[in-house]
Amino acid sequence: MPKIDAFDRKILNALQHEADLGLEELGDRVGLSRNACWRRIKALEDAKVIRGRVALLDAQKLNLGLNVFIQIKAAAHDAKWLDQFSRATRDMEQIQGVYRMTGDLDYLIRARVADMADYDRLYQTLVARVPMGDVSASFVMEEIKDTTALPLI
C-alpha cells in the first residue's frame, strides 16, 4: 500500500468527481505542476489505488430506471454452489453489485432494470442458473444519494 499524502488525496478527490480533468486544470486545483500530477497519477494507477476511469451514465435516459436490491438465501453453503452463483451473477449485465452479507440473508444483489417485467426476466434467468433457498426484492422508490466517490479525509 503506497503512502497517500495530502496532494494524492486532493488528486484522487478531484478525479473521482471529474475523471476527465486535464493535467493543467488538475494541477491548478491541487497546487502542483502538470508533470507532478502525471507522476502521482501514474504511481496511484500502478499501485491500483486508481483502478480505472469510467463515464457515469444516466440510467433513466437509458431506460434502466428501476433500481432493485435482491436479497438471497443460499440453497447450499458449499464451494460448488458459491462458484455457480458467482459465475451466474458476474455474467448478468443488469447486476451491478453482489455482496456476501452477515445476518439473516446470505447475499445482496444490486441491479438496474427497465421495469417490473425486466426484473422478472432477470429473476427467471437467475433462478434458472442457480438453485436458491429464498429470493426477495426491494425496489427503490427514490434515490436520495447515490455516489461512487469515496470519503477522502
C-alpha positions in Angstrom: 0.0 0.0 0.0 1.6 3.3 -1.0 1.7 6.2 1.4 -1.1 8.6 0.4 -0.2 12.2 1.2 -2.4 15.4 1.1 -1.6 16.0 -2.6 -2.6 12.5 -3.5 -5.8 12.9 -1.6 -6.5 16.1 -3.5 -5.8 14.5 -6.8 -7.9 11.5 -6.0 -10.8 13.6 -4.8 -10.7 15.8 -7.9 -10.5 12.8 -10.3 -13.3 10.8 -8.6 -15.6 13.7 -9.2 -14.4 14.6 -12.6 -12.2 11.9 -14.2 -11.7 13.8 -17.5 -9.8 16.8 -15.9 -6.8 17.8 -17.9 -3.5 17.8 -16.2 -3.2 21.6 -16.4 -6.6 22.1 -14.7 -5.9 19.3 -12.1 -2.5 20.9 -11.3 -4.1 24.3 -10.7 -6.7 22.7 -8.4 -4.3 20.8 -6.3 -1.3 23.1 -6.4 1.1 21.0 -8.4 2.7 21.2 -11.9 1.1 19.1 -14.6 4.2 16.8 -14.6 4.0 16.3 -10.8 0.3 15.4 -11.2 1.0 13.0 -14.0 3.7 11.2 -12.0 1.4 10.9 -9.0 -1.5 9.6 -11.1 0.8 7.1 -12.7 2.1 5.9 -9.3 -1.5 5.7 -8.0 -2.5 3.7 -11.1 0.5 1.4 -10.8 -0.4 0.7 -7.1 -4.0 0.0 -8.1 -5.4 2.8 -6.0 -6.9 4.1 -9.2 -8.5 1.0 -10.7 -9.9 2.7 -13.8 -11.8 5.7 -15.1 -15.4 5.5 -16.3 -18.2 7.6 -17.6 -21.2 7.8 -15.3 -24.4 7.3 -17.3 -28.0 8.4 -16.6 -30.0 5.2 -16.0 -33.3 6.9 -16.6 -32.3 8.2 -20.0 -31.1 4.7 -20.9 -34.4 3.1 -19.9 -33.0 1.5 -16.8 -35.0 3.4 -14.3 -35.8 0.7 -11.8 -33.1 0.1 -9.2 -33.6 -3.2 -7.3 -32.0 -4.8 -4.3 -32.4 -8.6 -4.3 -31.9 -10.5 -1.1 -30.7 -14.1 -1.4 -30.7 -17.0 0.9 -28.4 -19.7 -0.5 -29.8 -23.1 -1.3 -26.5 -24.6 -0.1 -23.4 -23.5 1.6 -20.7 -25.2 -0.3 -18.0 -24.3 -2.8 -19.9 -25.7 -5.8 -23.0 -23.6 -5.1 -20.8 -20.5 -4.5 -18.9 -21.0 -7.7 -22.2 -21.4 -9.7 -23.7 -18.3 -8.0 -20.6 -16.2 -8.6 -20.4 -17.2 -12.3 -24.1 -16.6 -12.9 -24.2 -13.2 -11.3 -21.0 -12.0 -12.9 -22.3 -12.8 -16.3 -25.6 -10.9 -15.9 -25.1 -7.3 -17.1 -28.1 -5.9 -15.2 -26.4 -6.9 -11.9 -24.2 -4.1 -10.7 -23.1 -5.5 -7.4 -23.1 -8.7 -5.4 -22.2 -8.8 -1.7 -21.9 -11.6 0.8 -23.6 -10.5 3.9 -23.8 -11.1 7.7 -27.2 -11.5 9.3 -30.4 -13.1 8.1 -29.6 -13.1 4.4 -26.6 -14.6 2.6 -26.2 -12.3 -0.4 -27.4 -8.9 -1.5 -27.6 -8.0 -5.2 -27.9 -4.5 -6.6 -29.3 -4.4 -10.2 -30.7 -2.0 -12.7 -33.6 -2.9 -14.9 -36.1 -1.1 -17.1 -39.3 -2.1 -15.3 -41.0 -4.9 -13.4 -41.2 -7.1 -16.5 -37.5 -6.7 -17.0 -36.9 -7.5 -13.3 -39.0 -10.7 -13.8 -36.8 -11.7 -16.7 -33.7 -11.1 -14.5 -35.2 -13.2 -11.7 -36.2 -16.0 -14.0 -32.7 -16.1 -15.5 -31.1 -16.1 -12.1 -33.1 -18.9 -10.6 -32.8 -21.0 -13.7 -29.0 -20.8 -13.4 -28.6 -21.3 -9.7 -30.9 -23.0 -7.1 -32.0 -20.6 -4.5 -33.1 -21.1 -0.9 -35.1 -17.8 -0.9 -35.2 -14.7 -3.0 -36.9 -11.4 -2.2 -36.6 -8.0 -3.7 -36.9 -4.4 -2.7 -37.4 -1.7 -5.3 -36.0 1.8 -4.9 -38.8 4.4 -4.9 -36.5 7.5 -4.6 -32.7 7.8 -4.9 -31.7 10.3 -2.2 -28.0 9.8 -2.6 -26.1 7.6 -5.0 -22.4 8.2 -5.4 -19.2 6.4 -6.4 -17.0 8.9 -4.5 -15.1 7.6 -1.5 -14.7 9.8 1.5 -11.1 11.1 1.4 -10.5 12.9 4.6 
